[in-house]
Amino acid sequence: MKELLLVCIGSFFGGGTRYLVGKAVQSWVAVSFPWGTMAVNVIGCFLIGLISGLSLGGQISPTTKLVLVTGFCGGFTTFSTFMNENLLLGRDGAMLSAVLYTLLSLALGLIAVIVGYQMQLLDAILKEMSSNTFSDEEQTEFWDDFDNLQKAKIIRLR
């Protein structure tokens, strides 16, 4: 029950933020293209990537991840609105806009998630490298883990 309440609180703030960001972005453009929704979805993808990266690095607790990813980002991102806007674009005969909107949302969303993860992983690596408090065994373990992340294509530095 506590977890449900935490998710609901996160969703409340995510939904409110979605409304404000979507309205702000849409007010900056003069064309009738759903830029506000697309911006919210791309930002949400970036945030989910960044928060998941923090969680993966043990920098936030599972409870904090639950509030931020499931709650806030779940309330913030707008996939159902995205799909409805595609339907409306197609119904209004703007098929090119619908296809462009879908492809841009998918591509930019995926890029944003990857950038969020990469930023967090790189930050963790730089912090570990700068601390210089590794024993020989810890250094070997760290670089083995780093190599495994590269092999799993979770990070790429080349």
N, C-alpha and C positions, 0 to 999 in steps of 0.2 A: 504494500500500500504506500509506503514511503517513496519507493522508486516511481510509482505512478504519479504521485504528487509532484516530485521533482521534474519529471518529464512534462507534466502539465504547466508548471511554472516556466520552464524553458520554452515551451511552445507558445505560451502567452507573449513572451518578449520577442520571440522569433517572428510571430505573426504580425505584431505591431511594427517591428523593424522592416519586415517585408513591405508592408503598406507604405511606410514613409520613404523607403529607398525607391520602390517602384514608382511612386508618384513623383518624386524628385527627378528621377532619370527621365521619365516620360514627359515631364514639363520642359525639359531642355531640348527636346526634338520636336520638329514641326510636322513630321510625317506620321501617318497612321500605321506604324509598324510597332510591334510590342517590345520595344527596346527596354522598358522598365522591367518586364518579366524576365527577359533574357539576362539583363544585368544581375538581377537577384539570383537567378539560377547559377550563373557563372561565379558570382561572389560566394554563394552557398557551397558550390563544389570546392572552391579554394579553401573555405573555412573547414569543410569536412576533411579535406586532405591534410590541412595544417593540424587540426585537432587530433586526427587519427595518428599523425606522425608524432605528436607530443605524447600520446598514449602509448604508442609503440616504444618510445624511448623511456617510458616510465616516469615522465615528467608531470603527468596528471593522473589522478586516481580514476578507477573505473566509474565511480559515481559522478565525477566531474565530466567524464566523457559522455555518460548517459544523459546528463542535463544538457550539455552543449551540442552533441551530435543528434541524438534522438529527439531531444526537446527543442532546443533553439533552432538548429539547422532544419529539423523536420517541420517546424512551424514557419521557418523563413523561406525555404525553397518552395517552388510552386509548380510542380510537374503537372498537376491537374489543370491549372490555369494555362500552362504551356500547351497542353493537348487541346483544350477548348479553343484557344486562340488560333491554333493551326486549323481546326475545323472551321472556324469562322472565316479565316483567310481563304481557305479552299472553297467554302460555300459562296463567298463573295467573288469568286473567279480569280483570285490572286494566287494562283498555284505556284508561280515562281517565287513569290514572297514566302509562301508556306514552306516550300522546299528549302529556300535559303535560310529561313528562320530555324528549321529543324537541323540542318547541317551545321550552321554556325553555333547553335546551342550545344549540340553534341560535341563538336570539335573543341570549342572554347571551354566547355565544362570539363572535358577530359584533360585538356592542357592545364586548367586551373587546379584540378585535383593533383596532377603530377607535380606541378610547381610547388604546391603546398607541402606535399611529402618531401620533395627534394630539399626545399628550404630548411625544413625541420631536421632532416637527416644530416645535411651539411653542417648546420649549426651544432648539432650534437657531436659530430666528428671534430669540428674545430675546437670546441670546448674541451673535449677529451685530449686532443693533441696539445693544447696549450697548458693543460694542468701539469703535465710532466711528473705525475705521481704514480705512474704505472710500475709495477714490478715486471721483470722479464716475462713471467708467465702471463700476466694481465695484458702486456703488449701483444704477445703472440695470440692470445684469445681474441683481443679486439680486432686485429688485422684479419684473423680467420673469419670472424663474424662479418667484417666489412667485405671480404672476398665473397662470402656466401650471399650477401645482399646483392652484390654486382652480378653474380652468376644467376640469381633468381630474377634478375632484371628489375629489382625494386629501386636500385639507384644506378645511375650511369654518370660517370665523371669524364668520360672520353668523348 
